[in-house]
Amino acid sequence: MAEWQINEAKSRLSRLIRCAELEGPQIITRHGVESAVVVSIDEYKRLKAGQPDFRDYLLSGPKVDTLDIERSPDIGRDIEL
């Protein structure tokens, strides 16, 4: 993967995007530390494929409608405030 300093990435954004499309993911660094990755939209869609969205994830959990939960008849204790 190619690395781009953030200033270079900002000034050459079109080239950065073209490289991501043709060569694959491009790393952006800030002060020598990797801070972001630019990928093509096709790569992004490939990575996202098969992942459920948040709603589907929540709905895929265990069904709680059929749980038989009994509440304890104990109402607690009296305390003085």
BAGU-728780 format. One record per residue: residue number from 1; residue in one letter; x negated, z, y of N, C-alpha, C in turn. Coordinates in nm, 2 decimals. Example, Ala and Ser with C-alpha at 12.3 -4.5 7.8 and 13.67 -1.06 7.14 Angstrom:
BAGU-728780
<seq=1 type=A nx=-1.32 nz=0.78 ny=-0.57 cax=-1.23 caz=0.78 cay=-0.45 cx=-1.32 cz=0.78 cy=-0.33>
<seq=2 type=S nx=-1.28 nz=0.71 ny=-0.22 cax=-1.37 caz=0.71 cay=-0.11 cx=-1.29 cz=0.79 cy=0.00>
***
This chain:
BAGU-728780
<seq=1 type=M nx=-0.08 nz=0.00 ny=-0.12 cax=0.00 caz=0.00 cay=0.00 cx=-0.09 cz=0.00 cy=0.12>
<seq=2 type=A nx=-0.05 nz=-0.08 ny=0.22 cax=-0.12 caz=-0.09 cay=0.34 cx=-0.09 cz=0.03 cy=0.43>
<seq=3 type=E nx=-0.18 nz=0.08 ny=0.51 cax=-0.16 caz=0.19 cay=0.61 cx=-0.16 cz=0.13 cy=0.75>
<seq=4 type=W nx=-0.07 nz=0.18 ny=0.83 cax=-0.06 caz=0.15 cay=0.97 cx=-0.07 cz=0.28 cy=1.05>
<seq=5 type=Q nx=-0.15 nz=0.28 ny=1.16 cax=-0.14 caz=0.39 cay=1.25 cx=-0.01 cz=0.37 cy=1.33>
<seq=6 type=I nx=0.04 nz=0.48 ny=1.37 cax=0.18 caz=0.48 cay=1.44 cx=0.18 cz=0.39 cy=1.56>
<seq=7 type=N nx=0.07 nz=0.39 ny=1.64 cax=0.07 caz=0.31 cay=1.76 cx=0.07 cz=0.16 cy=1.72>
<seq=8 type=E nx=-0.01 nz=0.12 ny=1.62 cax=-0.01 caz=-0.01 cay=1.57 cx=0.12 cz=-0.06 cy=1.52>
<seq=9 type=A nx=0.19 nz=0.04 ny=1.44 cax=0.32 caz=0.01 cay=1.39 cx=0.42 cz=-0.02 cy=1.49>
<seq=10 type=K nx=0.42 nz=0.06 ny=1.60 cax=0.51 caz=0.04 cay=1.71 cx=0.49 cz=-0.09 cy=1.78>
<seq=11 type=S nx=0.37 nz=-0.13 ny=1.81 cax=0.34 caz=-0.25 cay=1.88 cx=0.35 cz=-0.37 cy=1.80>
<seq=12 type=R nx=0.35 nz=-0.36 ny=1.67 cax=0.36 caz=-0.48 cay=1.58 cx=0.47 cz=-0.46 cy=1.48>
<seq=13 type=L nx=0.58 nz=-0.41 ny=1.52 cax=0.70 caz=-0.38 cay=1.43 cx=0.74 cz=-0.50 cy=1.35>
<seq=14 type=S nx=0.75 nz=-0.62 ny=1.41 cax=0.79 caz=-0.74 cay=1.34 cx=0.70 cz=-0.77 cy=1.22>
<seq=15 type=R nx=0.57 nz=-0.76 ny=1.25 cax=0.47 caz=-0.78 cay=1.15 cx=0.48 cz=-0.68 cy=1.04>
<seq=16 type=L nx=0.50 nz=-0.55 ny=1.07 cax=0.52 caz=-0.44 cay=0.98 cx=0.63 cz=-0.47 cy=0.88>
<seq=17 type=I nx=0.75 nz=-0.51 ny=0.94 cax=0.86 caz=-0.54 cay=0.86 cx=0.84 cz=-0.66 cy=0.77>
<seq=18 type=R nx=0.78 nz=-0.76 ny=0.82 cax=0.74 caz=-0.88 cay=0.74 cx=0.65 cz=-0.84 cy=0.62>
<seq=19 type=C nx=0.55 nz=-0.76 ny=0.65 cax=0.46 caz=-0.71 cay=0.54 cx=0.54 cz=-0.63 cy=0.44>
<seq=20 type=A nx=0.63 nz=-0.55 ny=0.48 cax=0.71 caz=-0.47 cay=0.39 cx=0.79 cz=-0.56 cy=0.29>
<seq=21 type=E nx=0.84 nz=-0.67 ny=0.35 cax=0.92 caz=-0.76 cay=0.27 cx=0.83 cz=-0.84 cy=0.17>
<seq=22 type=L nx=0.71 nz=-0.88 ny=0.22 cax=0.63 caz=-0.97 cay=0.13 cx=0.53 cz=-0.89 cy=0.04>
<seq=23 type=E nx=0.48 nz=-0.78 ny=0.09 cax=0.37 caz=-0.71 cay=0.02 cx=0.42 cz=-0.58 cy=-0.04>
<seq=24 type=G nx=0.53 nz=-0.53 ny=0.00 cax=0.58 caz=-0.40 cay=-0.06 cx=0.57 cz=-0.29 cy=0.05>
<seq=25 type=P nx=0.59 nz=-0.17 ny=0.01 cax=0.59 caz=-0.05 cay=0.10 cx=0.47 cz=-0.04 cy=0.19>
<seq=26 type=Q nx=0.49 nz=-0.01 ny=0.32 cax=0.39 caz=0.01 cay=0.41 cx=0.39 cz=0.15 cy=0.46>
<seq=27 type=I nx=0.27 nz=0.22 ny=0.46 cax=0.26 caz=0.36 cay=0.50 cx=0.23 cz=0.37 cy=0.65>
<seq=28 type=I nx=0.29 nz=0.46 ny=0.72 cax=0.26 caz=0.48 cay=0.86 cx=0.20 cz=0.62 cy=0.87>
<seq=29 type=T nx=0.09 nz=0.62 ny=0.94 cax=0.01 caz=0.75 cay=0.96 cx=0.02 cz=0.80 cy=1.10>
<seq=30 type=R nx=0.01 nz=0.93 ny=1.12 cax=0.00 caz=0.99 cay=1.25 cx=-0.12 cz=1.08 cy=1.25>
<seq=31 type=H nx=-0.22 nz=1.06 ny=1.33 cax=-0.34 caz=1.14 cay=1.33 cx=-0.40 cz=1.15 cy=1.19>
<seq=32 type=G nx=-0.40 nz=1.03 ny=1.12 cax=-0.46 caz=1.02 cay=0.99 cx=-0.38 cz=1.08 cy=0.87>
<seq=33 type=V nx=-0.26 nz=1.14 ny=0.90 cax=-0.18 caz=1.20 cay=0.80 cx=-0.06 cz=1.11 cy=0.77>
<seq=34 type=E nx=-0.03 nz=1.08 ny=0.65 cax=0.08 caz=0.99 cay=0.61 cx=0.21 cz=1.06 cy=0.66>
<seq=35 type=S nx=0.30 nz=0.98 ny=0.73 cax=0.42 caz=1.05 cay=0.78 cx=0.54 cz=0.97 cy=0.75>
<seq=36 type=A nx=0.53 nz=0.84 ny=0.72 cax=0.65 caz=0.76 cay=0.69 cx=0.61 cz=0.64 cy=0.60>
<seq=37 type=V nx=0.72 nz=0.58 ny=0.54 cax=0.70 caz=0.46 cay=0.46 cx=0.81 cz=0.36 cy=0.50>
<seq=38 type=V nx=0.77 nz=0.24 ny=0.53 cax=0.86 caz=0.13 cay=0.56 cx=0.88 cz=0.04 cy=0.43>
<seq=39 type=V nx=1.00 nz=0.03 ny=0.38 cax=1.02 caz=-0.06 cay=0.27 cx=1.13 cz=-0.17 cy=0.31>
<seq=40 type=S nx=1.13 nz=-0.27 ny=0.23 cax=1.23 caz=-0.38 cay=0.26 cx=1.37 cz=-0.33 cy=0.22>
<seq=41 type=I nx=1.47 nz=-0.39 ny=0.27 cax=1.60 caz=-0.35 cay=0.24 cx=1.63 cz=-0.38 cy=0.09>
<seq=42 type=D nx=1.57 nz=-0.48 ny=0.03 cax=1.59 caz=-0.50 cay=-0.11 cx=1.53 cz=-0.39 cy=-0.20>
<seq=43 type=E nx=1.41 nz=-0.34 ny=-0.16 cax=1.35 caz=-0.23 cay=-0.23 cx=1.43 cz=-0.10 cy=-0.21>
<seq=44 type=Y nx=1.48 nz=-0.08 ny=-0.09 cax=1.57 caz=0.04 cay=-0.06 cx=1.69 cz=0.04 cy=-0.15>
<seq=45 type=K nx=1.76 nz=-0.08 ny=-0.15 cax=1.88 caz=-0.09 cay=-0.24 cx=1.85 cz=-0.07 cy=-0.38>
<seq=46 type=R nx=1.73 nz=-0.12 ny=-0.43 cax=1.69 caz=-0.09 cay=-0.57 cx=1.67 cz=0.05 cy=-0.60>
<seq=47 type=L nx=1.61 nz=0.12 ny=-0.50 cax=1.58 caz=0.26 cay=-0.52 cx=1.71 cz=0.35 cy=-0.52>
<seq=48 type=K nx=1.81 nz=0.30 ny=-0.44 cax=1.94 caz=0.38 cay=-0.42 cx=2.03 cz=0.35 cy=-0.54>
<seq=49 type=A nx=2.01 nz=0.23 ny=-0.61 cax=2.11 caz=0.19 cay=-0.72 cx=2.11 cz=0.30 cy=-0.82>
<seq=50 type=G nx=2.23 nz=0.32 ny=-0.87 cax=2.25 caz=0.42 cay=-0.98 cx=2.26 cz=0.56 cy=-0.93>
<seq=51 type=Q nx=2.23 nz=0.59 ny=-0.81 cax=2.25 caz=0.73 cay=-0.76 cx=2.39 cz=0.75 cy=-0.71>
<seq=52 type=P nx=2.46 nz=0.85 ny=-0.75 cax=2.59 caz=0.87 cay=-0.71 cx=2.59 cz=0.92 cy=-0.56>
<seq=53 type=D nx=2.69 nz=0.88 ny=-0.49 cax=2.70 caz=0.93 cay=-0.35 cx=2.74 cz=1.08 cy=-0.36>
<seq=54 type=F nx=2.74 nz=1.15 ny=-0.25 cax=2.76 caz=1.29 cay=-0.25 cx=2.90 cz=1.33 cy=-0.30>
<seq=55 type=R nx=3.00 nz=1.25 ny=-0.26 cax=3.14 caz=1.28 cay=-0.31 cx=3.14 cz=1.27 cy=-0.46>
<seq=56 type=D nx=3.09 nz=1.16 ny=-0.52 cax=3.09 caz=1.14 cay=-0.66 cx=3.01 cz=1.25 cy=-0.73>
<seq=57 type=Y nx=2.90 nz=1.29 ny=-0.67 cax=2.82 caz=1.40 cay=-0.73 cx=2.90 cz=1.53 cy=-0.74>
<seq=58 type=L nx=2.98 nz=1.56 ny=-0.63 cax=3.06 caz=1.68 cay=-0.63 cx=3.17 cz=1.67 cy=-0.74>
<seq=59 type=L nx=3.23 nz=1.56 ny=-0.75 cax=3.34 caz=1.54 cay=-0.84 cx=3.30 cz=1.53 cy=-0.98>
<seq=60 type=S nx=3.17 nz=1.51 ny=-1.01 cax=3.12 caz=1.51 cay=-1.15 cx=3.09 cz=1.64 cy=-1.21>
<seq=61 type=G nx=3.11 nz=1.75 ny=-1.13 cax=3.08 caz=1.88 cay=-1.18 cx=3.19 cz=1.93 cy=-1.28>
<seq=62 type=P nx=3.17 nz=2.05 ny=-1.33 cax=3.27 caz=2.10 cay=-1.42 cx=3.41 cz=2.12 cy=-1.36>
<seq=63 type=K nx=3.51 nz=2.10 ny=-1.44 cax=3.65 caz=2.12 cay=-1.39 cx=3.68 cz=2.26 cy=-1.39>
<seq=64 type=V nx=3.73 nz=2.31 ny=-1.28 cax=3.77 caz=2.46 cay=-1.27 cx=3.92 cz=2.48 cy=-1.28>
<seq=65 type=D nx=4.00 nz=2.37 ny=-1.29 cax=4.14 caz=2.39 cay=-1.30 cx=4.18 cz=2.46 cy=-1.43>
<seq=66 type=T nx=4.10 nz=2.44 ny=-1.53 cax=4.14 caz=2.49 cay=-1.67 cx=4.07 cz=2.63 cy=-1.70>
<seq=67 type=L nx=4.00 nz=2.68 ny=-1.61 cax=3.93 caz=2.81 cay=-1.63 cx=4.04 cz=2.92 cy=-1.63>
<seq=68 type=D nx=4.03 nz=3.01 ny=-1.73 cax=4.12 caz=3.12 cay=-1.73 cx=4.04 cz=3.25 cy=-1.69>
<seq=69 type=I nx=4.06 nz=3.28 ny=-1.56 cax=3.98 caz=3.39 cay=-1.51 cx=4.08 cz=3.51 cy=-1.49>
<seq=70 type=E nx=4.04 nz=3.63 ny=-1.54 cax=4.13 caz=3.74 cay=-1.52 cx=4.06 cz=3.83 cy=-1.42>
<seq=71 type=R nx=4.14 nz=3.88 ny=-1.33 cax=4.09 caz=3.97 cay=-1.23 cx=4.10 cz=4.12 cy=-1.28>
<seq=72 type=S nx=4.00 nz=4.19 ny=-1.25 cax=4.00 caz=4.33 cay=-1.29 cx=4.11 cz=4.41 cy=-1.21>
<seq=73 type=P nx=4.19 nz=4.49 ny=-1.28 cax=4.29 caz=4.57 cay=-1.21 cx=4.23 cz=4.68 cy=-1.12>
<seq=74 type=D nx=4.11 nz=4.70 ny=-1.13 cax=4.04 caz=4.80 cay=-1.04 cx=4.05 cz=4.76 cy=-0.90>
<seq=75 type=I nx=4.10 nz=4.84 ny=-0.81 cax=4.11 caz=4.81 cay=-0.67 cx=4.00 cz=4.86 cy=-0.58>
<seq=76 type=G nx=3.90 nz=4.92 ny=-0.65 cax=3.79 caz=4.98 cay=-0.57 cx=3.81 cz=5.13 cy=-0.55>
<seq=77 type=R nx=3.74 nz=5.18 ny=-0.46 cax=3.74 caz=5.33 cay=-0.43 cx=3.77 cz=5.35 cy=-0.29>
<seq=78 type=D nx=3.82 nz=5.47 ny=-0.26 cax=3.84 caz=5.51 cay=-0.12 cx=3.71 cz=5.56 cy=-0.06>
<seq=79 type=I nx=3.69 nz=5.52 ny=0.07 cax=3.57 caz=5.58 cay=0.13 cx=3.61 cz=5.63 cy=0.27>
<seq=80 type=E nx=3.53 nz=5.72 ny=0.32 cax=3.56 caz=5.78 cay=0.45 cx=3.47 cz=5.71 cy=0.55>
<seq=81 type=L nx=3.52 nz=5.67 ny=0.66 cax=3.44 caz=5.60 cay=0.76 cx=3.42 cz=5.69 cy=0.88>
***
